[in-house]
Amino acid sequence: MTLRCLFVDFNSYFASVEQQENPALRGRPVGVVPVLAEGGCCIAASVEAKRRGVGTGTLVRDARRLCPDIALVPARPSLYVAWHHRLLEAIERVIPYERPPRSIDEVACELTGSQRHRARAEALAHAIKAEIRRETGDGAIRCSIGIAPNEWLAKTATDMRKPDGLVVIEAADLPQALHGLALRDLCGIGAAMEARLHALGIRSVAQLAAADKLVLRRAWGGIEGERMWALLRGEWLPPRASERGSVGHSHVLPPELRTPPGAQAVAKKLLVKTAQRLRGYGLLAGALALRMRLLGTEARVEADLVFDPTDDSRALLHHLLRLLEAHPLPRRARPLSVSVTLHRVIERAHGSRPLFGDERASDALNAVLDRINRRYGHNTLYFGGMHAALDAAPMRIPFNRIPDVGTEQDADHELWLKRINQAKVLAEGEHRRRGDAKLPRSG
């Protein structure tokens, strides 16, 4: 009874959802891109595309070279979030998950009692796969499942057999079950950590597993090394308490907004989105960081400002304006990307109200803005300075949180979906008129 975690990882999630929604894409290499532009890159690739060398971060031109028949589709974050919730409901019909998922394409479930027996745990995994097939109509979305003594090992197991795999690692299998992996295959080991391990003479997972606890503490520079030592041995560690240290958004500018006024408008939109998230978390922020990268130069804008903690959009926009005025861009500058981050965050209940001035009016205005934009779309009501950037910085899926569609979805999203559906209907009518086979219905 050494098994304590069942980990579900959805294979090529964004691309699989696109194949689920459009059966004509099933079995074809698919790349998901932020925008349909040759200078962009893939943020996700289907299983078929990965087999031909296309992966996350592959440039569009390289994807076309590696895979001439690849179908490139624009990302639809709200659709991925919707499917995320549907799939979680399917999993929960088999086994509950206690902690909210940290990523949109994976979820960890703790095993208890008889579920920790291998046969019972494997039966749960097969039941989850069957429930997902029922939810998708036996469509394109598949998952790999890892079962192990702790969450870290279970997550590692999901990468050992893809797609649609099931791998069980018991305590008796350790560490030999991991010896076939490379260091970079392990969660928590990137290029920098790999270099530090190499400097200590550790070049394989076998050497890592055999290393002394103090050696790993030296490699990780602290307690994280001891955690890795314990995880490699199958120990169950309680989840670490995490505190949100900042809230922010960033965006690579489209060509038409690569001007000082365009960058400023995007910065304002990003800040308003960030402020709305801040209020949703019940936090106040006491510092603002503005960053801009410029095209064709190493020059950057890096500006910071500290102020009394607030969550008021108008107050934060005023602080942003101060930064923009203090760090003006040259008139001919071509900004490439913009990011705004709110730091020094504290619980709203721990903040103090200003001695002078009445914030009640600001609180009421923010509440109305949030309520209307949550219900009707992010840009239903907006500040005038954002007008030039309304179509910029759409919702994205970060690695460490599931976005709130009601908070971040733009107001024209439903209209956009209607146009997509209308296009499908027109395409099907054209195929019928020409005597072609009927297009498959959406799954």
C-alpha positions as CSV (number, residue, x, y, z in Angstrom):
1,M,0.0,0.0,0.0
2,T,2.7,2.5,-1.0
3,L,0.6,4.3,-3.6
4,R,-0.8,7.6,-2.5
5,C,-1.3,9.8,-5.6
6,L,-3.0,9.4,-9.0
7,F,-2.0,12.1,-11.4
8,V,-3.9,12.9,-14.6
9,D,-2.1,14.7,-17.5
10,F,-4.1,15.6,-20.6
11,N,-2.0,14.9,-23.7
12,S,-1.2,17.9,-26.0
13,Y,-4.2,19.6,-24.3
14,F,-4.8,22.8,-26.4
15,A,-4.3,21.0,-29.7
16,S,-6.4,18.1,-28.6
17,V,-9.3,20.4,-27.7
18,E,-9.1,21.9,-31.1
19,Q,-9.2,18.4,-32.6
20,Q,-12.1,17.6,-30.3
21,E,-14.0,20.7,-31.5
22,N,-13.2,20.2,-35.2
23,P,-13.1,16.5,-36.2
24,A,-11.6,17.4,-39.5
25,L,-8.4,18.1,-37.6
26,R,-8.2,14.7,-35.9
27,G,-5.3,12.5,-37.0
28,R,-3.6,15.6,-38.6
29,P,-0.7,17.6,-37.2
30,V,-2.0,20.7,-35.5
31,G,-0.2,23.7,-34.1
32,V,-1.9,26.2,-31.9
33,V,-0.6,29.8,-32.3
34,P,-1.4,33.1,-30.5
35,V,-2.1,34.8,-33.8
36,L,-2.0,33.6,-37.4
37,A,1.3,35.2,-38.4
38,E,4.5,33.7,-40.0
39,G,6.7,35.5,-37.4
40,G,4.9,33.8,-34.4
41,C,5.5,30.5,-32.7
42,C,3.5,27.5,-31.6
43,I,2.2,27.5,-28.1
44,A,1.0,23.9,-28.4
45,A,1.3,21.0,-30.8
46,S,-0.8,17.9,-31.4
47,V,0.6,14.4,-30.8
48,E,0.9,14.1,-34.6
49,A,2.9,17.3,-34.9
50,K,5.2,16.4,-32.0
51,R,6.1,13.1,-33.7
52,R,7.5,15.3,-36.6
53,G,9.5,17.6,-34.4
54,V,7.1,20.4,-33.8
55,G,6.7,21.4,-30.2
56,T,5.9,24.3,-27.9
57,G,8.0,27.3,-28.9
58,T,8.6,26.1,-32.5
59,L,8.5,29.1,-34.9
60,V,5.7,29.0,-37.5
61,R,8.2,29.0,-40.4
62,D,10.1,26.0,-38.8
63,A,6.8,24.2,-38.1
64,R,5.9,24.5,-41.8
65,R,9.3,23.3,-42.8
66,L,9.2,20.3,-40.5
67,C,5.5,19.5,-41.2
68,P,4.3,21.1,-44.5
69,D,0.7,19.8,-44.0
70,I,0.4,21.2,-40.4
71,A,-2.9,23.0,-39.6
72,L,-2.2,26.2,-37.7
73,V,-5.2,27.4,-35.6
74,P,-5.5,30.5,-33.4
75,A,-5.6,29.8,-29.6
76,R,-9.0,29.9,-27.9
77,P,-8.2,30.2,-24.2
78,S,-11.9,30.4,-23.0
79,L,-12.6,27.1,-24.8
80,Y,-9.7,25.4,-23.1
81,V,-10.9,26.6,-19.7
82,A,-14.4,25.4,-20.5
83,W,-13.1,21.9,-21.4
84,H,-10.9,22.0,-18.3
85,H,-14.0,22.2,-16.1
86,R,-15.9,19.6,-18.0
87,L,-13.0,17.2,-17.7
88,L,-12.6,17.8,-14.0
89,E,-16.2,17.0,-13.6
90,A,-15.6,13.7,-15.4
91,I,-12.7,12.8,-13.1
92,E,-14.7,13.7,-10.0
93,R,-17.3,11.2,-11.0
94,V,-14.7,8.6,-10.4
95,I,-12.5,10.1,-7.6
96,P,-12.5,13.4,-5.8
97,Y,-9.6,15.8,-6.0
98,E,-9.1,18.0,-2.9
99,R,-6.7,20.7,-4.0
100,P,-7.5,23.0,-7.0
101,P,-5.4,22.1,-10.0
102,R,-2.3,24.2,-10.5
103,S,-2.4,23.8,-14.3
104,I,-5.1,23.7,-16.9
105,D,-4.0,20.3,-18.3
106,E,-3.4,18.3,-15.1
107,V,-4.9,17.3,-11.8
108,A,-3.6,15.3,-8.8
109,C,-5.9,13.0,-6.8
110,E,-4.9,11.6,-3.4
111,L,-5.5,7.9,-2.9
112,T,-6.9,6.7,0.4
113,G,-7.8,3.4,2.1
114,S,-8.2,0.5,-0.4
115,Q,-7.5,2.9,-3.3
116,R,-3.8,2.5,-2.4
117,H,-3.7,-1.1,-3.5
118,R,-2.3,-1.4,-7.0
119,A,-5.2,-3.2,-8.5
120,R,-7.7,-0.8,-7.1
121,A,-5.6,2.3,-8.2
122,E,-5.3,0.9,-11.7
123,A,-9.0,0.3,-11.9
124,L,-9.6,3.9,-10.9
125,A,-7.3,5.0,-13.7
126,H,-9.1,2.9,-16.3
127,A,-12.4,4.3,-15.0
128,I,-11.2,7.9,-15.4
129,K,-10.1,7.2,-19.0
130,A,-13.5,5.6,-19.7
131,E,-15.3,8.6,-18.2
132,I,-13.3,11.0,-20.3
133,R,-14.2,9.0,-23.4
134,R,-17.9,9.3,-22.5
135,E,-17.5,13.0,-21.9
136,T,-15.8,13.6,-25.2
137,G,-18.0,11.2,-27.2
138,D,-14.8,9.1,-27.8
139,G,-13.3,12.2,-29.3
140,A,-9.7,13.5,-29.5
141,I,-8.9,14.3,-25.8
142,R,-6.8,11.7,-24.1
143,C,-4.8,11.6,-20.9
144,S,-1.8,9.8,-19.4
145,I,-2.1,8.7,-15.8
146,G,0.7,8.2,-13.3
147,I,0.3,6.4,-10.0
148,A,3.0,6.6,-7.3
149,P,3.9,7.1,-3.6
150,N,3.9,10.9,-4.0
151,E,2.6,13.6,-6.4
152,W,6.0,14.4,-7.8
153,L,6.7,10.8,-8.8
154,A,3.1,10.4,-10.1
155,K,3.6,13.4,-12.4
156,T,6.9,12.1,-13.5
157,A,5.2,8.8,-14.4
158,T,2.8,10.5,-16.7
159,D,5.7,11.6,-18.9
160,M,7.0,8.0,-19.2
161,R,4.3,6.7,-21.5
162,K,2.5,9.1,-23.9
163,P,0.0,9.5,-25.3
164,D,-2.8,7.7,-23.4
165,G,-0.5,5.9,-21.1
166,L,-0.7,4.4,-17.6
167,V,2.4,4.0,-15.5
168,V,2.6,2.8,-11.9
169,I,5.7,3.3,-9.7
170,E,5.7,1.6,-6.4
171,A,8.2,2.2,-3.6
172,A,9.9,-1.2,-4.4
173,D,10.5,0.0,-7.9
174,L,12.7,3.0,-6.8
175,P,15.1,4.3,-7.8
176,Q,15.5,1.8,-10.7
177,A,12.2,2.9,-12.4
178,L,13.7,6.3,-12.9
179,H,17.1,5.3,-14.2
180,G,16.0,5.5,-17.9
181,L,15.2,9.2,-17.6
182,A,17.4,12.1,-18.3
183,L,17.9,14.7,-15.6
184,R,15.9,17.3,-17.6
185,D,13.0,14.8,-17.6
186,L,12.5,15.4,-13.9
187,C,10.1,18.2,-12.8
188,G,12.2,20.9,-11.2
189,I,15.3,20.4,-13.2
190,G,15.9,22.9,-15.9
191,A,19.0,24.0,-17.8
192,A,20.5,26.0,-14.9
193,M,19.9,23.2,-12.4
194,E,21.3,20.6,-14.7
195,A,24.5,22.7,-15.1
196,R,24.8,22.9,-11.3
197,L,24.3,19.2,-10.9
198,H,27.0,18.6,-13.6
199,A,29.4,20.8,-11.7
200,L,28.9,18.4,-8.7
201,G,29.6,15.4,-10.9
202,I,25.9,14.3,-11.2
203,R,25.1,13.6,-14.8
204,S,22.4,10.9,-14.6
205,V,19.3,10.2,-12.6
206,A,21.0,7.1,-11.1
207,Q,23.7,9.4,-9.8
208,L,21.1,11.9,-8.6
209,A,19.2,9.2,-6.7
210,A,22.4,7.9,-5.1
211,A,23.6,11.4,-4.0
212,D,23.8,12.3,-0.4
213,K,21.2,14.7,1.0
214,L,23.7,17.3,1.8
215,V,25.0,17.2,-1.8
216,L,21.5,17.9,-3.1
217,R,21.0,20.7,-0.5
218,R,24.2,22.3,-1.9
219,A,22.9,21.9,-5.5
220,W,19.6,23.5,-4.8
221,G,21.0,26.0,-2.4
222,G,18.7,25.0,0.5
223,I,15.8,23.0,1.7
224,E,14.6,22.2,-1.8
225,G,17.5,19.9,-2.2
226,E,16.4,17.9,0.8
227,R,12.8,17.8,-0.6
228,M,14.2,16.4,-3.9
229,W,16.1,13.7,-1.9
230,A,12.9,12.7,-0.1
231,L,10.8,12.7,-3.3
232,L,13.2,10.5,-5.1
233,R,12.8,7.9,-2.4
234,G,9.0,8.0,-2.5
235,E,8.4,9.9,0.6
236,W,5.0,11.7,1.0
237,L,5.6,15.4,1.6
238,P,2.8,17.9,2.5
239,P,2.1,20.5,-0.1
240,R,4.1,23.7,0.5
241,A,2.1,26.7,1.6
242,S,2.3,29.4,-1.0
243,E,1.7,33.1,-0.8
244,R,1.1,35.3,-3.8
245,G,3.9,37.8,-4.0
246,S,2.8,39.6,-7.2
247,V,0.1,39.9,-9.8
248,G,0.8,40.9,-13.4
249,H,0.2,40.6,-17.1
250,S,2.5,40.8,-20.2
251,H,1.9,41.0,-23.9
252,V,3.9,40.9,-27.1
253,L,2.6,43.8,-29.2
254,P,1.1,43.3,-32.7
255,P,2.8,45.3,-35.4
256,E,0.1,48.0,-35.5
257,L,0.7,48.8,-31.8
258,R,4.5,48.9,-31.9
259,T,4.5,52.7,-31.3
260,P,4.8,54.7,-28.0
261,P,1.1,55.5,-27.9
262,G,0.2,51.9,-28.7
263,A,2.5,50.5,-26.0
264,Q,1.0,52.9,-23.5
265,A,-2.5,51.9,-24.4
266,V,-1.6,48.2,-24.0
267,A,0.1,48.9,-20.6
268,K,-3.1,50.6,-19.4
269,K,-5.2,47.6,-20.5
270,L,-2.9,45.2,-18.8
271,L,-2.9,47.2,-15.6
272,V,-6.7,47.3,-15.5
273,K,-6.9,43.5,-16.0
274,T,-4.3,43.1,-13.3
275,A,-6.2,45.4,-10.9
276,Q,-9.4,43.4,-11.5
277,R,-7.6,40.1,-10.6
278,L,-6.1,41.8,-7.6
279,R,-9.5,42.7,-6.3
280,G,-10.7,39.2,-7.0
281,Y,-8.0,37.8,-4.8
282,G,-8.9,40.2,-2.0
283,L,-5.5,41.9,-2.1
284,L,-3.9,45.3,-2.2
285,A,-0.7,46.3,-4.0
286,G,1.9,48.8,-2.9
287,A,4.3,48.8,-5.9
288,L,4.1,48.8,-9.7
289,A,6.7,47.6,-12.1
290,L,6.6,48.6,-15.8
291,R,8.8,46.8,-18.3
292,M,9.1,47.3,-22.1
293,R,11.4,45.7,-24.6
294,L,12.2,47.6,-27.8
295,L,12.6,46.1,-31.2
296,G,16.1,46.0,-32.8
297,T,17.9,47.1,-29.7
298,E,19.0,45.9,-26.3
299,A,17.5,49.0,-24.7
300,R,14.7,48.4,-22.2
301,V,12.3,50.4,-20.1
302,E,12.4,49.3,-16.5
303,A,10.5,51.6,-14.2
304,D,9.2,51.0,-10.6
305,L,7.1,53.0,-8.2
306,V,6.1,52.4,-4.6
307,F,2.9,53.9,-3.1
308,D,0.3,53.3,-0.4
309,P,-1.4,49.9,-0.9
310,T,-4.5,50.1,-3.1
311,D,-6.7,48.0,-5.5
312,D,-8.3,51.0,-7.2
313,S,-8.0,51.0,-11.0
314,R,-8.0,54.8,-11.3
315,A,-5.3,55.2,-8.6
316,L,-3.1,52.5,-10.3
317,L,-3.6,54.1,-13.7
318,H,-2.4,57.4,-12.2
319,H,0.7,55.7,-10.9
320,L,1.3,54.1,-14.3
321,L,1.0,57.6,-15.9
322,R,3.6,58.9,-13.6
323,L,6.0,56.1,-14.7
324,L,5.2,56.7,-18.4
325,E,5.9,60.4,-18.0
326,A,9.1,59.8,-16.1
327,H,10.4,57.3,-18.7
328,P,9.2,58.5,-22.1
329,L,9.9,56.4,-25.2
330,P,11.7,58.1,-28.1
331,R,9.2,59.2,-30.7
332,R,10.6,56.7,-33.3
333,A,10.9,53.8,-30.8
334,R,9.3,50.5,-31.7
335,P,8.3,48.7,-28.5
336,L,8.0,44.9,-28.8
337,S,6.5,43.9,-25.5
338,V,5.0,45.3,-22.4
339,S,4.5,44.0,-18.9
340,V,3.0,45.4,-15.8
341,T,3.3,43.8,-12.4
342,L,1.9,44.8,-9.0
343,H,4.2,43.9,-6.1
344,R,4.1,44.3,-2.3
345,V,0.7,42.7,-2.1
346,I,-1.1,42.3,1.2
347,E,-4.5,41.0,2.3
348,R,-7.1,43.7,1.9
349,A,-8.2,43.1,5.4
350,H,-4.7,44.0,6.6
351,G,-4.6,47.3,4.7
352,S,-5.4,50.7,6.3
353,R,-7.6,53.3,4.7
354,P,-6.1,56.8,4.0
355,L,-6.7,59.5,6.6
356,F,-7.8,61.9,4.0
357,G,-10.2,61.3,1.2
358,D,-13.1,58.9,0.8
359,E,-12.4,55.6,-1.0
360,R,-16.0,54.5,-0.9
361,A,-16.8,56.1,-4.3
362,S,-13.8,54.3,-5.8
363,D,-14.8,51.0,-4.2
364,A,-18.3,51.4,-5.6
365,L,-17.0,52.3,-9.1
366,N,-14.7,49.3,-9.1
367,A,-17.4,47.0,-8.0
368,V,-19.7,48.1,-10.8
369,L,-17.0,47.8,-13.4
370,D,-16.1,44.3,-12.2
371,R,-19.7,43.1,-12.1
372,I,-20.6,44.4,-15.6
373,N,-17.3,43.2,-17.2
374,R,-17.6,39.8,-15.5
375,R,-21.1,39.4,-16.8
376,Y,-20.9,40.9,-20.3
377,G,-17.2,40.6,-21.2
378,H,-13.9,42.2,-20.2
379,N,-14.2,45.3,-22.4
380,T,-17.9,46.2,-22.0
381,L,-16.9,49.2,-19.8
382,Y,-13.3,50.5,-20.0
383,F,-11.1,53.5,-19.4
384,G,-10.6,55.8,-22.3
385,G,-6.8,55.4,-22.3
386,M,-7.3,51.7,-23.3
387,H,-9.3,52.4,-26.4
388,A,-6.5,51.9,-28.9
389,A,-5.6,48.5,-27.3
390,L,-9.0,46.9,-26.9
391,D,-8.2,44.0,-29.3
392,A,-4.7,43.5,-27.8
393,A,-3.7,41.3,-24.9
394,P,-6.5,38.7,-25.0
395,M,-6.9,36.1,-22.4
396,R,-4.0,33.6,-22.1
397,I,-3.4,30.4,-20.2
398,P,-0.5,30.8,-17.8
399,F,1.3,27.7,-16.4
400,N,0.5,28.3,-12.7
401,R,-3.2,29.2,-12.6
402,I,-6.5,28.7,-14.3
403,P,-7.8,32.0,-15.7
404,D,-11.3,33.2,-14.8
405,V,-13.1,33.4,-18.1
406,G,-15.6,35.9,-16.6
407,T,-12.8,38.2,-15.6
408,E,-10.5,38.0,-18.6
409,Q,-12.8,37.2,-21.6
410,D,-13.3,40.0,-24.0
411,A,-16.8,41.3,-24.8
412,D,-16.7,40.3,-28.4
413,H,-15.8,36.7,-27.7
414,E,-19.4,35.4,-28.2
415,L,-19.7,37.3,-31.4
416,W,-16.4,35.8,-32.6
417,L,-17.7,32.3,-31.7
418,K,-20.9,32.9,-33.7
419,R,-18.8,33.9,-36.7
420,I,-16.7,30.7,-36.4
421,N,-19.9,28.7,-36.4
422,Q,-21.4,30.6,-39.3
423,A,-18.2,29.9,-41.2
424,K,-18.6,26.2,-40.5
425,V,-22.1,26.2,-41.7
426,L,-21.1,28.0,-44.9
427,A,-18.3,25.6,-45.5
428,E,-20.5,22.6,-45.1
429,G,-23.1,24.1,-47.5
430,E,-20.3,24.7,-50.0
431,H,-19.2,21.1,-49.7
432,R,-22.8,19.9,-50.2
433,R,-23.2,22.1,-53.3
434,R,-20.0,20.7,-54.9
435,G,-21.1,17.1,-54.0
436,D,-18.3,16.5,-51.6
437,A,-18.7,14.4,-48.5
438,K,-20.4,16.1,-45.6
439,L,-18.1,17.7,-43.1
440,P,-17.9,15.9,-39.8
441,R,-20.0,17.5,-37.1
442,S,-18.3,19.3,-34.2
443,G,-17.6,17.0,-31.2
